[in-house]
């Protein structure tokens, strides 16, 4: 780069392009190189107001600092991941990085949050790559960071004001031999997971928002059930309808949507979503909207495609709801997290035994050592923590998670199910191919569990009324 005077900077073409695919790049003429940096209006440099989550993120950083006195902590945001050739997946920062910075969907790839030991704890600095402005060759030549390609990028002072964190260019960051790096250190991974077990006021508000937008997405699905039936790959119609809501009113989906119709509902993580939606079947939809702060809902509803449950479908559905209600009743402050699952399992064992599906009694099936026969029809757990990750706090210690005590501020799912595989000879034929799950997002308070997703119809009668109201043609 050479300059001919103030405001007349000339960006020269780099000798080695920084994009991953350069053999198709057309060369730039000298006229372009001489003029590309000129003729642009001034960009306003006003600093943003500190965002609402900044003080909460600061408190989280203080809590982490107290756990690692004298240690230099390095929390990377992560980098872009290649999808194919020179295209990348949409960037999403590491959850711990976003939790500790307050930087959500607008996080910068390659950023690093560093805790430098200080006399009174740590000095924290956020390092990232400064924007490539119009005086640099990157502005027009680098498809990964050039603003001509991807639009305006944040400047160091703006991010500092926005997040309330000191910032520096990534070139100033130097790794140290004694660094405690999140991706490499199990103790740090555990600590940042356990920091999220109890949500603060900002996080709870974001969870409510994510649930509200997800509820609208489920309304959209019900309203378009007839469109799904009319298409050969109706499951993808359902997926697409929900994705539209997630992208318009949120950041994205929080995880791959499960739109599982008919016997596909018995595959717990069916995300191919390439099947037909057939009248008379049930369709199980497990979906959640991730909002711009990266907090996500995680909700499942099982819908009769024709608008009404058959007798056997209703029996299975209402049993799953009974199990969910039992789990809700068990979820009170001071009990263990696993007791919620145990409450749901008592209902599942009792009903499957009552229907003659078990070779033992319900009580025998519930024996921790010799039982478990009922789990054939529900192999997953009833609950998991939820927040900035759909399976939040995953690196927490068992004694803090599965055997941990429910506390006000925890957010988790309740999601029992029953799944009778199409080829399962242990169940009567009329059960085969039926899969049902009901999943709600729960906030623990001092008074007990609050169902954040209670506004989405749950009972069989409510679901039928819901479909009749939004899709009378079903």
Buried (B, 14 or more C-beta within 10 A) or exposed (E): EEEEEEEEBBBBBEEEBBBEEEEEEEEBEEEEBBEBBEEEEEEEEEEEEBBEBBBBBBEBBEBBBEBBEEBBBBBBBBEEEEEEEEEBEEBBBBBBBBBBBBBBBBBBBBBBBBBBBEEEBBEBBBBBBBBBBBBBBBBBBBBBBBBBBEEEBBBBEBBBBBBBBBBBEBEEBEEEEEBBBBEEBEEBBBBBBBBBBBBBEBBBBBBBBBBBBBBBBBBBBBBBBBBBBEBEBBBBBBBBBBBEBBEEBBBBBBBBBBBBBBBBBBBBEBBBBBBBBBEEBBBBBBBBBBBBBBBBBBBBBBBBBBBBBBEEBBBBBBBBBBBBBBBBEBBBBEBBBBBBBBBBBBBBBBBBBEBEBBEBBBEBBBEEEEBBBBBBBBEBBBBBBBBBBBEBBBBBEEEBBBEBEBBEBBBBBBBBBBBBBEEBEBBEEEBBBBBBBBBBBBBBBEEBBBBBBBEBBBEBEEBBEBBEEBBEEB
